[in-house]
Amino acid sequence: MDAMPYAEPYKIKMIKTIRQNTREDRIKLIKEAEYNLFALNADDIYIDLLTDSGTGAMSDKQWAAMMEGDESYAGSTSFRKMKNSINSLLGFEYVLPTHQGRAAENVLFSAILKEGHIVPGNAHFDTTKGHIEFRKAVAIDCTIKEGKDPNLNHPFKGNVDIDAFESVIKQYGSEKIPIFILTITCNSGGGQPVSLENIKAVAEVCRKHEIKLIFDAARFAENAYFIKKREDKYKNSTIREIVAQMFSYADGCTMSSKKDAIVNMGGFIGLRDAEIYRKCSTFNIIFEGYLTYGGMSGRDMAALAQGLYESTTFEYLESRIGQTEYLGKLLKERGIPVLEPFGGHAVYVNAKEFLPEMDQEHYPAQVLGVELYIEAGVRGVEIGTVLADRDPVNRKNRPPELELLRLAIPRRTYTNNHMDVVAWGLQKVMERRDKLKGLEITYEAPIMRHFTAKFKRLGN
Ligand SMILES: *Cc1c(COP(=O)(O)O)cnc(C)c1O
């Protein structure tokens, strides 16, 4: 007998109209934006897959919680709700609210990092690395080598190479290493998970050398789903049981709530140690705000508390990660080269394989992003030569190994019909890929050029 087909565990209660302009409009608009997708107006975009950060749809329960938000400067009820949910799901006794994830990094690192410190991790996220290097400390990537191979199918590409971690300790000495940062899922590695076995192994090395284990927890719930699906030992555990296990090994976390807390803005620090909490509190007050709001409105803390309960359910995660998988499979079926396994929050198109004739100095992933917008009004984001920027010394481009167009999927925001449009658009681009010309940069900022760079088409 046929099994009942799969469907989302929610129905739509409020909608936002999105406009489909014409191909001619888009050719004109992207030219006016000088071929930088960041320069487009959001209402000129049909399906926006720029990021999954802060772009998710809140539930009726989250909106209801917002109406009950307590905006008291000190002692807010909403803060207590948020603290309770973090305490019961993640197990941290001490909680500091921050306005977003990078603010949590700023506060925590102000309290514990000094010049010359070494911070090993599994492919630190850009803002994390930025906050480490800003303090003249050094981030060292200890991800397993399988995580760097785009053509290799491995269930936990975010895992840490324990030998690599131990040799960092041997080389620099543990007194120079106050923390290890474990990013779950690993964003810079393509939304790839870390296994519970690996978390445990990292924690053991940390304990032995008195290094604090800090989770960069933005997509912790997605990581827990992958553990349930791919680590046999946990196939019968609930998501919350797995989350509790994962966090039992952590001394603290920084969180961008714009991801797995399904809110539009917010973040927090979770800690077990009273002394670190006390140090962080001072920085939280000067950088963020008082201890019971830290840059967030009461209503946002209330929505965050509810969002954490929702993101840690199997039904939600199955639908969320199932949609990413749905898009990945569609692209694969159409012969579009994608990285595998697909990430939790995004599918990555391999632009080098898509446009094999194009020189990386002509920004193939950017070209792909521009053409997908023209074809279908879809916005992705370049993770390639533009983002990798120039060598600070010789000012030459430094084309990365992987030249990618990332299609990040906002939570609960689009339907699979939208994903069909994305796949259709990429196929249309594929059909005329032999005729595509590269781009040339006409303006760029000295650092972080991708946000504001201007381009022109080669041969025009
Ligand atoms: C988004 C993100 C951050 C930074 O959070 P913001 O809320 O954007 O400041 C840090 N780490 C990871 C893994 C992220 O995905």
The ligand as a Tripos MOL2 file, in Angstrom:
@<TRIPOS>MOLECULE
LIG
   15    15     1     0     0
SMALL
NO_CHARGES

@<TRIPOS>ATOM
      1 C1         25.2980   33.7990   11.9240 C.3       1 LIG1
      2 C2         26.3900   33.1850   12.6610 C.ar      1 LIG1
      3 C3         27.1500   33.9160   13.5860 C.ar      1 LIG1
      4 C4         26.9800   35.3920   13.8140 C.3       1 LIG1
      5 O1         25.7040   35.6910   14.2500 O.3       1 LIG1
      6 P1         24.9640   37.0760   13.9090 P.3       1 LIG1
      7 O2         23.6520   36.9150   14.5820 O.co2     1 LIG1
      8 O3         24.8630   37.1580   12.4130 O.co2     1 LIG1
      9 O4         25.7760   38.1620   14.4750 O.co2     1 LIG1
     10 C5         28.1470   33.2430   14.2690 C.ar      1 LIG1
     11 N1         28.3890   31.9430   14.0510 N.ar      1 LIG1
     12 C6         27.6740   31.2090   13.1720 C.ar      1 LIG1
     13 C7         27.9860   29.7640   12.9820 C.3       1 LIG1
     14 C8         26.6670   31.8070   12.4340 C.ar      1 LIG1
     15 O5         25.9790   31.0940   11.5450 O.3       1 LIG1
@<TRIPOS>BOND
     1     1     2 1
     2     2     3 ar
     3     2    14 ar
     4     3     4 1
     5     3    10 ar
     6     4     5 1
     7     5     6 1
     8     6     7 2
     9     6     8 1
    10     6     9 1
    11    10    11 ar
    12    11    12 ar
    13    12    13 1
    14    12    14 ar
    15    14    15 1
@<TRIPOS>SUBSTRUCTURE
     1 LIG1         1 GROUP 0 **** ****
